[in-house]
Amino acid sequence: MQERPSGRVSADDLGAVISAVLTGSRLLVAIAARSLAAVQDRVTLPQFRMLVVLAAHGETKLVTMADLLGVNSSTAMRMADRLVAAGLVVREVNPHNRRENLMRLTGEGRGLVDEVTARRREEIAAIVARMTPEECQALVSAMTAFNRAGGEPAASPHYPLGWPDR
């Protein structure tokens, strides 16, 4: 994460920015929770996160998945086992290295990610539709700057929920 150049934002302004970002993050978390509500009986949030990473990265080694999710390999293995049992992920031995497991989404798994993404997009679109064009432009500029300062790459147009490979 980049450091803020000194002298650019007063303490009062910084407090206002932090307050606005915290309020916005509450809204975005609520949207995310609502978008997952329809599938909560099928997957947990961490399992959904694994599905999103697979959607963004395609076929992935289990050890790589654990690194991307910031969990140990045994945790990733248990998550994958549950997703395999649910028919959302296929896990196979890597034909080039029999000690490795490869995972990929099934059609049903991709459909679940697409469904949740569509719900999230619809709710965000409804909120943005209540904004003026000038506010929308300002939001794009602000969010682009915020994401850049935080080291977050631009979202993929297909899977804007993904977590980047860092």
N, C-alpha and C positions, 0 to 999 in steps of 0.2 A: 504494500500500500504506500502511495506517495505521501510525503509530508506536505502539509499546508505551508505555502510560503509565508514567512512572518510579515506582519503588518498589513495584510490584505483584508482581513475581516475583524471588525470590532467584537468584543466579548458579547455585547448585546445582540449584534447581528448573528454571531455564531450560535447563540442560544436560540434565536428565532429559527434559524436553519435546522438545528437539531430537533427542535420541537415539531417543525413541519415534517421532517423526514420520519420521525417516530410516529406521528399521526398517520402519514401515508403508509408506513410499514404495517400499522395495525389494520388499515383498510386492505392492503394486499394480502396479508395473512388471512383475513376473514374471507376474501375472495378465494384464496387457495383452499381453505378448509371447506367452503361450500362446494367448490368444484370437485373435491374428493368425496363428498358426502355420499354421492350415488354409488361409489365403488368401495366404500369403507368396509363392507362385509366381505370383500374379496382380497383387498390388500391393505397393509398398513402404510403409513407415510414413508418409513424407510424402504419398504418394498417397492412402493411407487417410485421413489427416487432411483432405485436400481433399474426399474423399467425405463425411466427417462434417460438414464445414462446409456443404457443399451440402445435406445432409439437414436440417440445422438451419435454413438460411436460404432454401432453395428456389432458384429461378432467380437467378443472381448474375452481375454483370459480371465479366469477367476481371480488370480492374484492382482492383475491390473485393476479389476473391478473393486477389489478391497481397497487398493490405493486411492482410486478415484472417489470412493465413498468415505474414506478416512476411517475404515474399520479394519479389524484383523481378518485374516483369511478364513478362520473358522466361523466368524460371524457372517461373512459374505457367503460362505458355503451353506449355512443354515437358511439364510434368506433365499438363496438360489433354490435350495431343496423345496421350500414352501411354494415358490413361484413355478417350479417344474410341476409339482403336485397339482397346482391350480390350472395348469395348461397354458401358462403365460410365457414361459421360457423353456427353451431346449438347452440342455447341457450335455456336451459330448466330450470324449477324450480327443485331444488334439492329435490328428493323424501324423503330424511332423514331430511331436514330442509327447510320448505317451504319459509323461508325468504331469502334463498340464490339462486342465479342463477349459473348454471354450463354451461360451454362452451366447445365445442370441434370442431375440424375441420371436414368439410364434405370431401368427396372424392375429390371434385373439389378444395377445399382449400388446401388439402395435395398435389394435383397435381401442384397447382400454386407454392407452396414452393419448390417442387422438381424441377420444371422447372427453377426457378430462381437460385436455388443451382447448377443445372447442367450447366447453362450458366457461372456462376461464376467459377466453377471448370474447365471448358474448357478454359476459358481465363487465369486463373492462370497456368494451365498445359502448355499452349502455351508459356508463359513467362518462366516458369521453364525449359522447354525443350531447351531453348537457353543458359542455364547455364551449366557449367562443373559439373561433379559429386562432385568434391571438394567444389565448390561453393554451391551446393545443401546441402551437409552435414553441411557446415558452416551456411547456412540459417536456417536449422532445429535447430541447436544448439542455434543460436542467438535468433530465435523467441521463442523457448522453454524457454530460460532464461528470455526474455522480458515478456512473458506471465506470467511466475511464479512470477517475481518481481512485476508485476501489479495485481496479485491475480486472474488472469483469468484461470479457469480450462481448461483442454484439451477439444477440440471440440469433440462432438459426431460424429462418422463416418457417421451417417445418416443425421444429421442436423448441419453442421459446421458453420452455420450462427447464431445460437441461442445465446441468452443472458442468462447467468447463473442465477440460483436461488441463490440470496445472502441474 
